[in-house]
Amino acid sequence: MSRRKKNAILQRLEYSAYRAVSALAARGSDESAARWGSRIGTVASKFLPGRAALAMRNLRATFPDRSESELRTIAAECWRHFGREFLVYIRMQRMSLDEIARRCPFVNAELLEEGIARGNGVVLLSAHFGGWEVGGLALTALVENVRTVVRQLDNEFLERDLARIRAQTGAEVIDRRHAARPLMKGLAENAVVVLLPDQAVQPREGILSPFLGRPAWTTPAPAKMALRQGSTIVFAFCIPAANGHRLEFEESIRVDQLTEKDRDPAALTARINDVISRRIVSNPELWLWMHDRWKGTGGSEADGQ
């Protein structure tokens, strides 16, 4: 289904605002960017009351034993976190690849290296958690033969800027609407295919799989691709740190060593969701609670509309 084209005047206004913020962010220090990012996140929570309410519903359903005060603290820090990440990502777009790599060192990089060395490609999985955009820049700055999947923005000016930035890294960017064949081709060429499977999909595109303790419509594509190609699955999460970020690799899954039972796509998808869920629970303020993850399951306000 094609997306409705946004009004050209609105696109230009959005782009002008983005360029103004980008210029200001580039001139400031890391400390001032962090302060202003926190403020932007707080203001955004006030201007997006629907998303703020959704975040609280998601938190209450996920952590029923936690107090309302604790959940509100998590939600407030979540908004501030994403405000900071917004400015950090804008600032990093103007940096050299060497500077990006310096600001986001790898942890347990041998897991990725071993997966590449085995051949048959690597399915690198992450989530909308921490600084995933920063991690993506660092990955493409340091690792060759990376394929990433993106959804085209509805602002053609912003999309043009992002396309130029992505081209500088050398990573191959694939439109999510036509991703299956080029991703399988990439794995056959021993590429690193980056996917973020933690968002809701249409029931016709997914399977119900436990996520943070509740069934959620989840894409089985990462599991199916890895099983079909014999690829290694590696997880990576980009964590904010004192002097930038760090990209932590963890829990590689060798599909060639799975039992027949575990080779079922539904079972492997559940295992993928479990790894992501455990990481979110460890630092809940770093995940995108404003997303309607349980849409279509009866666990979302949208289901009753």
Phi and psi in degrees as a GROMACS rama.xvg file:
@    title "Ramachandran Plot"
@    xaxis  label "Phi"
@    yaxis  label "Psi"
@TYPE xy
-77.3135  146.304  SER-2
-85.8493  144.525  ARG-3
-64.5104  133.364  ARG-4
-74.9867  130.961  LYS-5
-75.7038  147.072  LYS-6
-52.5613  134.501  ASN-7
-62.2864  -38.2552  ALA-8
-64.9961  -42.7328  ILE-9
-63.3099  -39.3126  LEU-10
-59.3358  -44.6162  GLN-11
-66.6697  -38.7224  ARG-12
-63.9174  -44.4214  LEU-13
-60.6888  -44.6621  GLU-14
-66.7361  -38.7389  TYR-15
-63.251  -42.0337  SER-16
-63.6399  -41.9829  ALA-17
-62.1789  -44.2861  TYR-18
-65.0875  -37.3392  ARG-19
-65.6425  -45.8042  ALA-20
-63.7815  -40.1154  VAL-21
-61.2408  -43.5851  SER-22
-65.0539  -41.7126  ALA-23
-66.5568  -42.6299  LEU-24
-64.112  -36.7919  ALA-25
-67.6455  -30.947  ALA-26
-82.1145  -24.0161  ARG-27
-81.8753  172.549  GLY-28
-84.7684  169.168  SER-29
-60.3665  -38.5091  ASP-30
-65.8237  -44.1349  GLU-31
-68.055  -35.2835  SER-32
-63.3477  -39.3264  ALA-33
-65.0618  -42.7245  ALA-34
-64.0075  -47.9028  ARG-35
-69.7724  -33.2782  TRP-36
-63.1057  -42.213  GLY-37
-60.6091  -41.9622  SER-38
-65.3499  -41.3258  ARG-39
-60.5692  -42.8732  ILE-40
-62.3847  -42.3282  GLY-41
-63.5997  -44.1436  THR-42
-63.8401  -40.4646  VAL-43
-60.0484  -37.2752  ALA-44
-63.9093  -29.5131  SER-45
-79.0421  -35.1171  LYS-46
-83.8471  -11.5521  PHE-47
-123.029  65.2638  LEU-48
-62.2208  -31.9303  PRO-49
-63.9886  -43.4764  GLY-50
-69.3673  -36.9332  ARG-51
-63.6014  -41.545  ALA-52
-66.4727  -39.2901  ALA-53
-62.4693  -41.9452  LEU-54
-59.3196  -42.7036  ALA-55
-67.4509  -38.9146  MET-56
-62.3684  -43.6326  ARG-57
-62.6909  -41.7131  ASN-58
-66.1426  -42.8441  LEU-59
-62.2399  -41.387  ARG-60
-70.0856  -32.1261  ALA-61
-81.2618  -35.8218  THR-62
-123.935  67.6391  PHE-63
-63.7868  -20.6642  PRO-64
-88.2645  -6.48583  ASP-65
-90.8307  150.072  ARG-66
-70.5173  158.673  SER-67
-61.4356  -37.6117  GLU-68
-63.3663  -42.3758  SER-69
-65.3318  -41.0879  GLU-70
-66.3137  -38.4874  LEU-71
-67.1052  -33.88  ARG-72
-65.2037  -42.8977  THR-73
-61.1144  -45.9166  ILE-74
-62.614  -43.3238  ALA-75
-63.0485  -42.7388  ALA-76
-68.8634  -32.1422  GLU-77
-60.936  -46.75  CYS-78
-61.7999  -44.22  TRP-79
-63.3093  -40.4688  ARG-80
-58.7686  -48.5107  HIS-81
-71.3733  -26.4568  PHE-82
-64.0282  -42.8583  GLY-83
-65.224  -43.4569  ARG-84
-63.3407  -33.3747  GLU-85
-59.5849  -47.8338  PHE-86
-71.3635  -37.7908  LEU-87
-60.8636  -44.2264  VAL-88
-63.8776  -40.5677  TYR-89
-61.6945  -43.2908  ILE-90
-64.8377  -39.691  ARG-91
-69.574  -22.5379  MET-92
-64.7363  -20.3185  GLN-93
-96.9069  0.815766  ARG-94
-92.7666  158.836  MET-95
-73.4983  163.322  SER-96
-63.241  -34.878  LEU-97
-64.7529  -40.9165  ASP-98
-68.7567  -39.4191  GLU-99
-59.5806  -46.2424  ILE-100
-62.7106  -37.7872  ALA-101
-66.0021  -35.2188  ARG-102
-82.2307  -7.67375  ARG-103
-141.322  75.0108  CYS-104
-67.974  157.826  PRO-105
-91.041  146.381  PHE-106
-121.805  130.311  VAL-107
61.5975  38.3269  ASN-108
-62.3998  -19.6794  ALA-109
-61.521  -25.2134  GLU-110
-64.3991  -41.1082  LEU-111
-70.1547  -43.7144  LEU-112
-61.5102  -42.0118  GLU-113
-65.381  -38.5772  GLU-114
-63.3671  -41.9583  GLY-115
-64.6629  -41.3125  ILE-116
-63.8429  -27.5398  ALA-117
-72.579  -19.6894  ARG-118
83.3907  179.437  GLY-119
69.2565  11.0539  ASN-120
82.1277  165.406  GLY-121
-125.315  128.757  VAL-122
-94.3202  104.657  VAL-123
-95.5909  116.196  LEU-124
-109.608  138.9  LEU-125
-140.874  -158.729  SER-126
-152.38  170.974  ALA-127
-80.075  72.9373  HIS-128
-142.199  137.895  PHE-129
63.0492  -131.038  GLY-130
-111.569  63.4346  GLY-131
-62.3622  -32.9595  TRP-132
-68.6935  -40.1195  GLU-133
-63.526  -44.749  VAL-134
-59.479  -37.9685  GLY-135
-64.005  -41.243  GLY-136
-63.6233  -44.0748  LEU-137
-64.3128  -40.3937  ALA-138
-62.1317  -48.4012  LEU-139
-71.8893  -19.9813  THR-140
-75.2448  -27.8673  ALA-141
-112.005  -19.0468  LEU-142
-117.146  133.365  VAL-143
-86.28  158.421  GLU-144
60.2182  54.7612  ASN-145
-105.329  136.692  VAL-146
-118.676  127.584  ARG-147
-122.234  149.145  THR-148
-106.281  131.589  VAL-149
-133.002  158.082  VAL-150
-104.937  129.582  ARG-151
-62.9504  135.341  GLN-152
-72.7949  157.217  LEU-153
-89.9231  9.28228  ASP-154
-116.652  110.919  ASN-155
-66.3769  -26.7142  GLU-156
-73.7467  -44.3625  PHE-157
-64.4283  -40.0216  LEU-158
-61.9941  -38.7304  GLU-159
-64.9502  -41.8441  ARG-160
-63.0199  -45.9909  ASP-161
-64.53  -38.013  LEU-162
-62.3056  -38.3765  ALA-163
-66.7616  -41.3334  ARG-164
-65.4411  -44.2003  ILE-165
-63.721  -35.5982  ARG-166
-64.6791  -30.7559  ALA-167
-65.5248  -28.525  GLN-168
-79.3844  -21.0011  THR-169
88.241  -4.01021  GLY-170
-71.6489  147.787  ALA-171
-89.5599  121.939  GLU-172
-99.8759  130.57  VAL-173
-120.298  130.088  ILE-174
-65.9593  128.201  ASP-175
-62.0946  -23.2764  ARG-176
-71.3148  -20.6815  ARG-177
-134.887  47.3082  HIS-178
-92.4976  -26.271  ALA-179
-56.953  -53.036  ALA-180
-66.1456  -48.0954  ARG-181
-65.712  -28.8851  PRO-182
-69.8275  -42.3894  LEU-183
-64.3804  -37.6481  MET-184
-62.9141  -40.0545  LYS-185
-62.6095  -43.6644  GLY-186
-63.3173  -38.6449  LEU-187
-62.915  -25.2369  ALA-188
-95.9229  15.3749  GLU-189
62.468  36.7925  ASN-190
-83.1551  165.642  ALA-191
-98.0524  113.459  VAL-192
-100.47  119.946  VAL-193
-99.9449  126.624  VAL-194
-136.706  145.808  LEU-195
-119.709  93.085  LEU-196
-94.1919  27.1475  PRO-197
-98.3426  8.74089  ASP-198
-106.251  157.524  GLN-199
-65.9461  145.441  ALA-200
-124.134  165.637  VAL-201
-64.7809  144.57  GLN-202
-51.8027  -36.1405  PRO-203
-67.8244  -18.1133  ARG-204
-102.135  -7.82818  GLU-205
-137.066  -171.426  GLY-206
-131.369  154.261  ILE-207
-78.7626  122.454  LEU-208
-141.612  142.399  SER-209
-60.4492  132.815  PRO-210
-141.631  117.189  PHE-211
53.3301  37.2638  LEU-212
88.1833  -1.55963  GLY-213
-132.704  142.927  ARG-214
-60.09  135.016  PRO-215
-141.235  143.921  ALA-216
-68.8358  119.984  TRP-217
-130.509  139.385  THR-218
-71.4622  131.054  THR-219
-89.2299  5.46385  PRO-220
-57.4844  -45.6004  ALA-221
-58.7051  -43.2831  PRO-222
-64.1645  -45.3627  ALA-223
-64.2273  -41.5387  LYS-224
-65.0114  -45.5396  MET-225
-63.3936  -40.8569  ALA-226
-67.4626  -40.8288  LEU-227
-67.5098  -39.5469  ARG-228
-94.8828  -12.3773  GLN-229
74.3311  31.5593  GLY-230
-82.806  156.229  SER-231
-84.3558  135.627  THR-232
-97.9559  128.289  ILE-233
-129.284  141.297  VAL-234
-102.957  147.56  PHE-235
-144.875  134.867  ALA-236
-133.348  130.46  PHE-237
-95.3492  117.217  CYS-238
-110.099  130.726  ILE-239
-61.3201  138.589  PRO-240
-131.506  175.825  ALA-241
-58.6486  -40.5207  ALA-242
-113.264  28.4526  ASN-243
141.702  -119.401  GLY-244
-141.657  169.855  HIS-245
-139.207  141.161  ARG-246
-101.984  109.092  LEU-247
-97.5311  121.269  GLU-248
-94.3163  143.198  PHE-249
-155.399  161.176  GLU-250
45.7531  70.6644  GLU-251
-73.7362  141.949  SER-252
-117.663  117.016  ILE-253
-93.0572  108.918  ARG-254
-67.4364  -23.3431  VAL-255
-70.973  -12.6342  ASP-256
-104.959  2.66729  GLN-257
-75.8399  149.612  LEU-258
-72.999  166.494  THR-259
-58.0627  -40.7676  GLU-260
-62.8476  -43.059  LYS-261
-75.9443  -12.6147  ASP-262
-81.2526  -2.73903  ARG-263
-66.7239  130.083  ASP-264
-56.5221  -36.4467  PRO-265
-66.48  -41.7608  ALA-266
-65.2456  -41.4078  ALA-267
-69.3897  -36.6947  LEU-268
-63.2912  -40.1037  THR-269
-62.9416  -38.168  ALA-270
-66.4773  -40.2522  ARG-271
-61.472  -46.9191  ILE-272
-61.0182  -35.5336  ASN-273
-65.5435  -42.3426  ASP-274
-61.8851  -46.764  VAL-275
-64.3181  -42.1914  ILE-276
-61.8844  -42.7363  SER-277
-62.8625  -37.954  ARG-278
-66.5468  -41.0216  ARG-279
-63.666  -44.1606  ILE-280
-61.4749  -33.0457  VAL-281
-67.6731  -31.5232  SER-282
-143.795  74.2547  ASN-283
-63.0156  -25.0322  PRO-284
-68.5993  -10.0023  GLU-285
-97.248  -0.608906  LEU-286
-103.922  158.089  TRP-287
-84.14  77.2544  LEU-288
-68.4169  -12.919  TRP-289
-76.4143  -7.17504  MET-290
-85.6415  141.164  HIS-291
-83.2859  71.3212  ASP-292
-63.1031  -30.928  ARG-293
-103.214  24.1755  TRP-294
-60.8807  136.138  LYS-295
85.3591  5.76969  GLY-296
-113.681  0.0390503  THR-297
87.4928  -3.46051  GLY-298
-103.749  21.7181  GLY-299
-135.625  143.432  SER-300
-61.0353  -31.7742  GLU-301
-64.5103  -23.862  ALA-302
-66.3492  -24.1221  ASP-303
-93.5852  1.43191  GLY-304
